[in-house]
Structures are given as C-alpha cells and as structure tokens.
Amino acid sequence: MKNFITYGFTFFAFLFIGLGEALAQEKDKTLSKANEEYNKSKFAEAEADYRISNSKFPNRSVSPYNLGNAIYKQNQPSEAKYAYAKALKNAKSRIQKHKAYHNLGNVFMKEKDYTQAVEAYKNALRNGPADEETRYNYALAKKMLKENPPKDNKDNKDKNKDKDKDKDKNKDKDKDKDKKDQDKKDQDKDKDKKDNKDKKDQDKKDGKDKQDQNQPPKPQPGGISKDRLENLLDAVNNEEKKIQDKVKAKKEKGRPVQTDKDW
C-alpha cells in the first residue's frame, strides 16, 4: 500500500499509451481533463469528470479504473473497489487486468481483508508476473494473513456445532411431538370405540324396551294373561261372597223366634 501512489503514476504511463488507440477511434476530452485534475491532486474534480467519461464510454476500462484511483485517494477504499470491479469487467488486455487486480488488492489490504487481498494480488501476478511491486504486496498480504487468520473459520465451526445441536434438539422435539400426537390419536381412537360401543348398547337397550312396550302382555301358563287371571279371580271372589250371603240369610230365616226372654 506504501507503493500505491507510485503505482498510480506508473499506471498513467500505461494509460496514455493505451489511450492512443482509443483516440484514433473517438477522442475523450473529459478523460484528458480528469487526468490533468488527478495529477494536480484535485481528486474530487477528477472523480466527477471520470464519472462523466465513464457514462459516455461505458464499455471502456480506463475511466472506471482511474475513477477507482480518484476515489481511493479520497480515503474511500470500499467505494473504490466497485470502480475497479467494473474496470476488470471491461478490461481487454492482461495489462489492464493486472493494474486493476493490483489496486483491488490495495483496497482489501486497507480493509484488513487479507484473504481477499492475497487472491487479488495472485490474480494480478497471473496477468503481470514481472511486476515486483505486486510480488512484494502479495508476500506482505500472505504474511498478514498468517499473523491474522480470519475469525470466520472458528466462528463458522462454532456456529455449525450450535446449529447441529439445535438441529438435534429440534429432531428430539419433533419426535416427542409426534409421539404425543400419536398417543392422543390412540386415545381418541379408543374413546371413539368406547363411545360407539356404549351407543350401540344403549340403542340396543332402548330398542328392546320399545319392543317390550309395543308387544302385548305375554300369556301366563295355561294360556291366560296376568290381567285376565286377576279379573277372573275378582269375579270368583264376588260370586263366592254372594253365595255366602245367601246361605247366611237362609240360616237366619229357619231359626225359631224366641218370644220369651231367658231368665
């Protein structure tokens, strides 16, 4: 990162060489103006003109690359990386890719994201293996990564363990819930069976009582019903009483009448 300023001026030498071909096609006055402002450390003005240039020629890599540099100089590295990413997307040559990856590595170093910085410098060296500044920054990024291993690995392991524990707990809860649900279903099933049996027994009993009420009284032994037998007994008793009354009356009629009182 110490070499970023020097590296930026080195880039502009390449920029002007590459820009010659672009000028043959169509001249970009705004880009030239922005470069002059950048060299005078007017980074805010340069940023504005680089954005204008980028809007006019959205498929070129020069403007977004220089825009990233202007933003970086204003201590906004996190914003600068988006401009470098666009420069990489539009880059046509290995030189352009090398420069963009190198400065993208500088951004990650500034953010202390050493893992991403190592990858960025590695990609820069793939496109420009002879660049000593990139090689130095790559070695520095690896050293910083070794001394400051990412905490995410340990945190992710712990999170995964906790997640597995929670998963097991949820499985146990689901098993207990399923067991309770099954037990409740069995209880409801048994209750339904009992209720159906009680209902059938009650219906059977009610049907029997109704049938008994609708049927005539069963005849007693001898072919005479109970009510009929009671009526006959009453009749016999009445006749017997009448006969007894007659006999008693005859006896009293045949008895001699006493005229004298016993002394």
C-alpha positions in Angstrom: 0.0 0.0 0.0 3.0 2.3 0.5 3.7 1.9 -3.2 0.1 2.8 -4.2 0.9 6.4 -5.1 4.0 5.4 -7.1 2.0 2.6 -8.6 -0.8 5.1 -9.6 1.7 7.3 -11.6 3.2 4.2 -13.2 -0.3 3.2 -14.3 -0.9 6.6 -16.1 2.2 5.9 -18.3 0.4 2.7 -19.4 -2.9 4.6 -19.6 -1.6 7.2 -22.1 -0.1 4.5 -24.3 -3.3 2.6 -24.4 -5.4 5.7 -24.8 -3.6 6.5 -28.1 -5.5 3.7 -29.8 -8.8 4.9 -28.3 -8.2 8.4 -29.5 -7.9 7.1 -33.0 -11.5 5.9 -32.8 -13.0 8.7 -30.8 -11.5 11.4 -28.7 -12.4 11.6 -25.0 -11.7 15.2 -23.9 -13.3 14.6 -20.5 -10.9 11.8 -19.7 -7.9 14.0 -20.6 -9.3 16.8 -18.3 -9.8 14.3 -15.5 -6.2 13.0 -15.8 -4.9 16.6 -15.5 -7.0 17.2 -12.4 -5.8 13.9 -10.9 -2.1 14.9 -11.5 -2.8 18.2 -9.7 -4.3 16.2 -6.7 -7.8 17.6 -7.5 -9.3 14.2 -6.8 -12.9 15.3 -6.3 -12.9 17.2 -9.6 -11.2 14.3 -11.3 -13.8 11.9 -9.9 -16.6 13.9 -11.3 -15.0 14.0 -14.8 -14.1 10.3 -14.7 -17.8 9.6 -14.0 -18.8 11.7 -17.0 -16.3 9.9 -19.2 -17.5 6.5 -17.9 -21.1 7.4 -18.8 -20.1 8.5 -22.3 -18.0 5.3 -22.9 -19.4 2.7 -20.6 -17.6 -0.2 -22.3 -14.1 1.1 -21.7 -11.9 0.1 -18.7 -9.8 3.3 -18.5 -12.4 5.6 -16.9 -13.6 3.2 -14.2 -10.0 2.3 -13.3 -9.0 5.9 -12.9 -12.2 6.6 -11.1 -11.3 4.0 -8.6 -7.9 5.7 -8.1 -9.6 9.1 -7.5 -12.0 7.7 -5.0 -9.2 5.8 -3.2 -7.2 9.0 -2.9 -10.2 10.5 -1.1 -9.9 7.7 1.6 -13.0 5.8 0.3 -11.4 2.4 -0.5 -14.6 0.4 0.0 -16.3 2.5 -2.7 -13.3 2.4 -5.0 -13.4 -1.4 -5.3 -16.7 -1.2 -7.2 -15.0 1.0 -9.8 -12.1 -1.5 -10.0 -14.5 -4.3 -10.4 -16.1 -2.6 -13.4 -12.7 -1.9 -14.9 -12.0 -5.6 -14.6 -15.2 -6.4 -16.4 -14.4 -4.1 -19.3 -10.7 -5.0 -19.4 -9.5 -6.3 -22.7 -5.7 -6.8 -22.1 -3.7 -8.5 -19.4 -2.0 -5.2 -18.6 -5.4 -3.7 -17.7 -6.4 -6.7 -15.7 -3.0 -6.6 -13.8 -3.4 -3.0 -12.8 -7.0 -3.4 -11.7 -6.3 -6.5 -9.6 -3.2 -4.9 -8.1 -5.2 -1.8 -6.8 -8.1 -4.0 -5.8 -5.6 -5.8 -3.6 -4.7 -2.5 -2.1 -8.3 -1.9 -1.2 -8.6 -5.2 0.6 -5.3 -4.5 2.5 -6.8 -1.2 3.6 -9.9 -3.1 4.8 -7.7 -5.7 6.5 -9.4 -8.4 4.4 -6.1 -10.3 3.9 -7.7 -13.4 2.4 -9.2 -11.3 -0.5 -6.0 -9.3 -0.8 -4.0 -12.4 -1.3 -6.4 -13.6 -4.1 -6.3 -10.2 -5.8 -2.6 -9.9 -5.8 -2.3 -13.5 -7.0 -4.6 -12.7 -10.0 -2.6 -9.5 -10.6 0.6 -11.7 -10.8 -1.1 -14.1 -13.3 -1.6 -11.2 -15.6 1.7 -9.4 -14.8 4.2 -11.8 -13.3 7.2 -9.5 -13.8 5.8 -6.7 -11.6 8.0 -6.5 -8.4 5.6 -4.2 -6.6 2.8 -6.7 -7.0 5.0 -9.5 -5.8 6.1 -7.5 -2.8 2.4 -6.7 -1.9 1.5 -10.4 -2.4 4.1 -11.6 0.0 3.1 -8.9 2.5 -0.6 -9.9 2.3 0.3 -13.6 2.9 2.4 -12.6 5.9 -0.5 -10.5 7.3 -3.0 -13.3 6.7 -0.8 -15.8 8.6 -0.5 -13.4 11.5 -4.2 -12.6 11.4 -6.1 -15.7 10.5 -9.8 -15.0 9.7 -12.1 -15.4 12.7 -14.9 -16.5 10.5 -13.5 -20.1 10.3 -13.6 -20.6 14.0 -16.9 -18.7 14.3 -18.4 -20.8 11.5 -17.3 -24.0 13.1 -18.9 -23.0 16.4 -22.0 -21.8 14.6 -22.2 -25.1 12.8 -21.8 -27.0 16.0 -24.5 -24.9 17.6 -26.6 -25.4 14.5 -26.2 -29.2 14.7 -27.1 -29.2 18.4 -30.2 -27.1 17.7 -31.0 -29.4 14.8 -30.7 -32.5 17.1 -32.8 -30.7 19.7 -35.4 -29.9 17.1 -35.4 -33.5 16.0 -35.9 -34.7 19.5 -38.7 -32.2 20.0 -40.3 -33.3 16.7 -40.1 -37.0 17.9 -41.7 -36.1 21.2 -44.3 -34.1 19.5 -45.0 -36.9 17.0 -45.2 -39.4 19.9 -47.6 -37.2 21.8 -49.7 -36.7 18.7 -49.8 -40.5 18.2 -50.7 -41.1 21.8 -53.5 -38.6 21.5 -54.7 -40.2 18.3 -54.7 -43.6 20.0 -56.6 -42.2 23.0 -59.1 -40.5 20.7 -59.5 -43.8 18.8 -60.1 -45.8 21.9 -62.5 -43.2 23.2 -64.4 -43.3 19.9 -64.6 -47.1 20.1 -65.9 -47.0 23.6 -68.4 -44.3 22.7 -69.6 -46.3 19.7 -69.9 -49.4 21.9 -71.8 -47.5 24.6 -74.1 -46.0 21.9 -74.8 -49.4 20.4 -75.5 -50.9 23.8 -77.8 -48.0 24.6 -79.6 -48.3 21.3 -80.0 -52.0 21.7 -81.4 -51.5 25.2 -83.8 -48.7 24.0 -84.9 -50.8 21.1 -85.6 -53.7 23.4 -87.6 -51.6 25.8 -89.6 -50.1 23.0 -90.2 -53.5 21.6 -91.4 -54.7 25.0 -93.8 -51.7 25.3 -95.2 -52.3 21.8 -95.7 -56.1 22.3 -98.9 -57.4 24.1 -98.5 -58.9 27.6 -97.1 -62.4 27.4 -99.6 -65.1 28.3 -99.2 -66.9 31.7 -99.0 -70.7 31.9 -102.4 -72.2 30.8 -102.9 -69.6 28.1 -104.4 -66.9 30.4 -102.7 -63.5 30.7 -102.0 -62.0 34.1 -104.6 -59.2 33.8 -107.2 -61.8 32.6 -106.4 -64.0 35.5 -106.8 -61.2 38.1 -110.2 -60.3 36.6 -111.4 -63.9 36.9 -110.2 -64.2 40.5 -112.1 -61.0 41.3 -115.2 -62.4 39.7 -114.9 -65.7 41.6 -114.4 -63.9 44.8 -117.5 -61.8 44.2 -119.6 -64.9 43.4 -118.4 -66.7 46.5 -119.3 -63.7 48.6 -122.8 -63.6 47.1 -123.2 -67.4 47.8 -122.1 -66.9 51.4 -124.5 -64.1 51.9 -127.4 -66.2 50.6 -126.6 -69.2 52.8 -126.3 -66.9 55.8 -129.7 -65.4 55.0 -131.4 -68.9 54.8 -129.9 -69.9 58.2 -131.3 -66.9 59.8 -134.8 -67.4 58.3 -135.1 -71.0 59.6 -134.1 -70.3 63.2 -137.1 -70.2 65.7 -138.0 -66.8 67.0 -137.8 -66.6 70.8 -140.8 -64.9 72.4 -139.6 -65.2 76.0 -136.5 -63.8 77.4 -134.2 -66.2 79.2 -134.2 -65.7 82.8 
